[in-house]
Amino acid sequence: MASTNLSASLAAYPSTPSYANDLEFVTAYLTVHMLSDASRVYSYLLWIAIGAVLIICSLLHHFNVRGGYLGAFWSKWAIRRRTWRKKHSLAVAKARGEPHRQPYSLPPNAQIFTFVCITIASLLVAFLGPDYLAPGSTIWTLQNYPSATLAKRSGYNNADYFIYQPQYTISKAWWTTGNRTGLIAFALFPLCILFALKSPPFAIFSLSFLTQLYCDKLLWLHKWTARLIYFFTLLHVAFWSVELFRDRRKGQVAYALAWQYEKFLYAWIAFGCMTLLFLASIGPLRRKHYEAFWFLHVLLVPLTIIMAALHHPPVWWWCWAALAIWFGERMWRLTWWLYTNGYLGGQSASAPRPSVDLPRTQSSIDKSAISYGQSPKGFPPSPLPNSEADVVHYPPSNQLVGMGLSLPTSYTPPPGFAHAELLPGRTVRLSIVPPGFLTWAPGQHFLISVPSITRFTTHPFTVASVCDEQNQYDDGRVLVFLIRAKNGWTKDLWDAVALMISRGQQYVADEKLPRYSQLPNRGVLLRACVDGPYGSSVRASWGDYSSVLIVSGGSGVSYALSVLQYVCLCMAGRDGRFLGGRRGGYGQKGYKTTRVRFVWLVREFGHIQWCASVLRRCMDILPFPDLQIDIFVTNVQPVAGPNRSSVPAGISFAALPRAAKDEPLEPPRPEFALNSKRLSQSSFSSEESGDDSDLDLSYYTGMIQDEGELGHEAHILDLTNFEGDDDTALPGETQFHLSIKKEGRLRRAVSRRVSTAMYAKQELLHHASQTDYESPAHSSVQLVLKRRSIPPPIATNLSTPPRSNADLPPAQRPSVDIATARSSEDASRASIDAARVTFQGHSSQPSDQSDGPSYTPLDSAVPLMSANSRALTPLHTHNLSASLNNKRLSQLSSRTHSPMPVTPASSRLSMWTDTDSFAALVPGGDVVTMREQLRLTLDAQEVEDVGMVAEHARPGKPKLDRIVADEVERSKGAVAVACCGPTSLDAVMRKIVAAQIDPQRIRRGDMRGSIALFSEEFSY
């Protein structure tokens, strides 16, 4: 057999025997141009580096290095992200009638830095050093010497050609560089898959002893690692194409002969599948056709990996490893999905809650089980109280069992079904009770599928509730989701629910309800399945921070509600390990949280209904200032007129920004911050809150700002609207918004008057206490009837220092029941209602006219409150008064804080006209016949909750920098900031938090310079 060189006689290009058969020649040619076993050391070095970095990052996370001096420098830079928007693009989009879009954005600096490190490491191992190492050599001995005897590879029929491989080291050549880039692409396959996996233990980055990072924080790295693989694959194809075109046999290029080789065909199939994946992952295409992208992803990813493995068997273990962890994770999730949704056991039916129709002020829990160290049957026992927990004013963790805090209504759907309700803002509230046992951390998300909408796709949504492992009823493990209709699946869900309600259909006929099931008074039941939980919020240890600030925008309030409920329950004495979080609660060793503030930016007043019930329950658990709730409504024009506020409105603890020096009046400073004994004032003091120091009304001059907080054009919708949100007002919603706005204004007016009167009297008492005169030994002054929201009596004894109830022996402490305290409010309602009616411009005397039908103009606001309406039974707690011990109530009454807004009168249902229907929501059919079935319905308790929360809703955009600065200054240690909202809000909060992090403050021992940001902003 003749021997012919295919190329020039160069050491970098070995010769191949000239076989008569073209296929045999190509097989020998490609075998000779194959990397040696020793050359694969570069891929091992890459993974050694990845493993080392993972271990280091895990240690830094568990030792909380980020909260220290050096970690502050890293966090100050790492959490920032950049956004940009072309100038005049907002005006152009408005002129064209295009929907609002968020600005272009980059991920946080930490993710960019991580990807840059991966890219640099991959490029180094792909190009640094010789490409081809002599067989038998190591990375440390690169001299040219013959190799040891080559072992034959089973199943690879080119072992006879190994003897023609170069036995020396080759630095660079077209084929060696092509092989090496292909090797690195193979080595990156497992890493790319690991970034995309959702469920531990296969998603190793989410393991509790490692970084606890889930796919929500790694998806961007997954996308760009996949693009990096494609980049190396392109280099591999390009370098080998040059080699094949330059080599010839009998005048024919080797490229033409290579098509006879089956492994060459596998290579092009893999490259074609990878190219389709790359094209389908382009942002606009993926967002517009997400379902098609998902199906292509599931189909083409395994096919690409398999074809790549068959293309080059010597290194196919990288492909099989990637495929194994991908397939294993899918099987693990499938098994868990079958159990969670009742296909492998679980609870397929449940008896109704015994007290479901009773007022929640009545006991629904066996009091014999509520004792130290015991819990309701079937749930883990609560820990015994220690000496430190014995003296706190919050209840022990086992005394709040079964509160059902996160349930928005009194109805609990049967296991395996979703209770779907239509809310304002084209929002659907889904409440799901999974049949199988399931726990989740606050802020995590689930993948939801509703078979009646679509059977084969799932969609991620953040849960707005907390799990309660100590609650023996279903309302302790209900999953609540707030889903705003956009395009695609969410719009299909909205249309389906609206159509069922219009037809009077309460559930799908083909979906059989379990026994003991009760149908809801409103809304519909849909079969639903969940997959999860997932989300990196599990890594947050909320109890390690002195203050927790929660900021959300629009429908991002789901994440905020889950975190808020968890923190409130832990501050009330519950143990976080029974609520899906980490061990710790008020009174337990190491628990530090003393205050939580909730800030929500929302577009319309009516959207308060999404979470009003939950917010009110949180306010029932924690008083002000332990809990502060601020809701800012951005789609409201301010009311012109004189400022009628006579007391300080916004209390600020932080120094004024430089830009604020040009303001006509400096916001008031708290007197107690200057070592004064005077009490702080209510923060709800202005009718429109236009004078509050944390409000920004400058955007009212125009919805578009040329220079926003992020350095480019900004729109007010950037802070509240996700892409695709539809702000079109539905029938009845405009009147609903106005009613809530008016309700909040009336409540603030009454609260302002009461606060002003109390402030004046407290001032007199304070000055009187400084006067040298004799007084009874134990005299006290009580301004009004005792209630939870009014400060305690002020002692005026000069000889004996004031003594709080907490200092008294248990036998002498007053025993106050919240339900009783609330019922005693009726005695003081007359004076409050009189002030309220006077403010409305009506007579304070009761009307003798009979209550008849009420008709209002189409654009007028129907008040949610009636001055002389009968008080409704508080339905917002499960036996809250029975759950709270006397120690908590006595110390709550003895706490010195600013007076909370007074609850005027009880709420009543609004009177809606015929135009207040959801008829326009019906995707098709006779609108006239469906009008009555699609009315905006609220139960009495929810209207009561909306009215209460409306007092905390103010028109305007918040000054987030001032709010963050205030919380930092008033905290006693490190601060946690939780944020969830559109891209712009996330970027703004990152910028503000980064500016507030102060390493020098930490170095001096002041931990207020340490701020941890927990952000929930991702997309699939």
C-alpha positions, 0 to 999 in steps of 0.5 A: 500500500502506497504511502502519500502525504496529504499536506506539506511535510510539517511536524504539526500536520501528521501524514496519513496512509493512503488507503484505496477505500475512501471510507477507510482513508477518512477513518484513518485520517480523522483518527490520526488527527485526534487529541491524545489522552494526555491532551484532555487534562485541560478539561479536568483543570477547568472542572478543578477550578469550578469545584474550588470556586464552588467550595470557596463561595459556599464557605463565604455564604455560610460564614456570612462574610458578605455582612462583614467589612470586606464583604461590604466592599464586594456587595457595594459593587456586586449588587448593582445593575445597569439599565439603558433606554434610547432617548425619546423612545418612550415618546415614539412608542406612545405616538405609535400606540405601542405598549409600555416596555421596560428599559434594556438591562444587564444582570447584576454585576455579580452575575456578569463577573461570574460569567466573565470568570467562566469565559476567561477560564474556558479561553485559557484552557482552550488556547493557553499552552500546547494543544496536543500533548505527547501520549503519556506526558503530563501537563508538567512534562511537555517534552517530546518523547514516545508514549506508552503502549496504547490501549484499544478502546472497545466499540471504537473501530479505529484502534488500528490507526492509533499507531499513526498518531503523533508521538510528540507535543504539537503547539498549534495547528488548525486541527489541534486548536479545533479539537481543543475548542471542541473538548472545552465545549464538551466539558461545559455541557454539565455546567450548563445543565447544572445552571438550569436544574431546579430541584436538589439534590441534582441541582447541586448549587441549591444544596443547603450545605453549598451556595443555596442558589436555585435556577432563578439566580442561575438562569442567566448563567445557563443562557450565556454558558449555552451561548459560550458552548455554541461559540466554542462549537463554532470555533471547532467547526471553523478550525476543522473546516479550514483543515479539511479544505486544505488537505487533499487526496488525489485532487479531492478535498478531504471535506468531500470525503468526510461526509462518508464518515458516520461520526461526521454526520453526527457532528452536523446533526448536533450542530444543527440542533444546537443552532436551532436552540440558539435561534429559539432562545433569542429574547423576542422570539422566546417571549412571544412563543414561549410554549414553542420554545419550551417544547423545542428545548425539551426535544432538542437538548437531549438530541444535541447531547446524544449526537455530540456523544456519538460524534466523538466517543473518546470524550463522550462521558461529558455528554453522558454526565450532562444527560444523566443529571438532566434525566435524573432531575426530571425523574426526581421532579416527576416522582415528587410531582406525582406525590404532591398532586395526589397521584401517589397517595396524599390527601385526596379529600378532606373534611371541612374545617369545623369552624369554617362558618363561625366567626374567627374570634371564636375558638376553633382549636382544641385548647387542651392541645395548646400547651408548652411542648404540645401541638395539634395532632399530627404536627411537630411539637413546639420547643419548650420555652427558655428563660429568655422567652419567658419574659418577652411580651410576644406569645410563645410559638405554640400559642399562635398555632392554626391562625391561618394568617395567609388565607385571603378569605374564609374559603379553603378549596378541596385538595388538588383544586384551585379556587380562582377569583377575579380581582381588579387589574385583570388579576386572578387569585389562585388558592391551591391546597396540594394533596401531598405534604408540601413545605416552602420557604417565604418568597419561593415560586412554583410551576403551575399547570391547569389542565382545563387551560393547557395540559403540557406546559407549566408556568412559574409564579411566586407564592404569596402565602406561608406554610404553617406546619403546625396548622392541622387544617388545610388553610395552613398549607394553602398556596396563594398566587396573584396572576395578572393577565397578559398574553398567552397562558395568563390571558387564557386563564383569565378568559376561562374564569370569566367565562365560567362565572358568566355562565354561573358555572362553579367548576369544570364538569369533567373534573370530579370534586372530592367528597366533603367539598364545599363550593365557593360563594364566589369564584370557580374551582379548577383542577390544578397541579403544582411543581416546586418549590424553587427559588433562592429566597430560601438562603435568606435568614431573616432573623439575623437582621435588626430591621427588614424593609420589603419593597415591591412593585405591581404584582411583585407584591406576591413575593413581598406578602410571603416574606411579610407574613413570615417575618410578622409571625416570627416577630410574634413568637412563632418559630421560623422552622415551622413556617418554611424558614430557618429556626428562630423567632422572637424570644429565642436565642440569636433572633434580632428582628424588631421592625419590619416595613412594607412598601408597595408601589401600585398603579391603582387604588383598587389593586389594594384588594389583592392583599388587603386581608393579609395586610390587615392580619399582619397589622393585628399581629404587630402594632406600629412601629414594629410594623409599618405599611406604606402603599403608594398609588402612582396613577393619581393626580394630587388634589390642589389646596392648602395644607391642612395638616397641623402635625408633623407628617413624615418622620425622617431619621436620615440626613436630608439629601443635598438636593432637598436643600432647595425645598421650601420647608425642611421635613420635620425632625423627630423630637425624640431623636434629639433626646426629647421625651415628646412622643412621635406623631402619626405618619398619616396626617395629610389628606393627600399626603402631599407634604410627606418627606418620603413622597415624590410628586415631581413626576406629575409634571409629566409621566416621562422624565428626561433624566430618571434615577437610573440616568436615562429616560424614565416612566412612572410605569417602570416602577409598577408594570411588568412587560405585558401588563394591561392597565385598561380600566374594566367596567366598575373598576374606576368607581371602585378605585375612587371609592377606595381613594375616598375611603382612605382620605376620610380615614386619614382625616379622622385619624389626623384629628384624633392624633392632633388632639392627643398630641396636644393633650400629651404636650400639656401632660408632658409640661405638667409633669415638669411642674413642681406641684404635689399630686396623688401618689398613683394618679393617671390620665387616660385621654380616651377609652382604652383601645389597641391603637391609642397610647397607654395612660401617661403617669404623672407621679413625680415621686415614683418613676413610671413603671410599665406593665411589663415590670409588674408581677404577672398577677398585677398585669391587666388582662385585655382581650383584643376582641373585647378591646375591639368591641369596646370601641363602640363606646367611642364611635359616636364622637369619631363618627360625628367628626367624620360626618362633619368632615363630609359636610353632613349633619352629625345627627342621625338621619331619620330617613329610611335607608333606600336604594342609593344611586350615584353618578357614574364617575362618583365614588361610593364610600366603603364606610358608613358613619352609622353602620353596624359593626361587623364581626372581625373575621380576620383571625382564627381566635386571635384573642385566645391565642395571645397571652396576657403578657403580650397584651399588657406590654403592648398596652404599655408600649410608648409609640405614636398613635395608630389611625383610629378605626372610624366606623365599620365597612359595608358593601358598596352599592354598584350600579348596572355599569359596574360589571365585568361584562367586557371581560367575557371573550365571547357570547351575549354580553347583555345576558352575562352582565349580572353574573360578572359583577365585581363581588366582594364579601363583607370581611374583604371590604372591611379589610380594604377600608382599613388598608386604604388608610395606608394608601397614599397617592404619589411615588415614594422617595425610596432613597429616603425610606431606605436611609430612614430604616438604616438610621432607626435600626439597631443593627444590620438591615435586610432589604427584600425587593420584587418588582419590574426591572427598573424598580429592581435596578433602583433599589440595587443602586440605593442599597449599594449607596447605603452600604458603608464598610467604614461604619462596619469597621467602627462596629456599627452594623447599620452599615451592613445591608443585605439585598434579597431580590426576586427578579427573573424570567424563564 
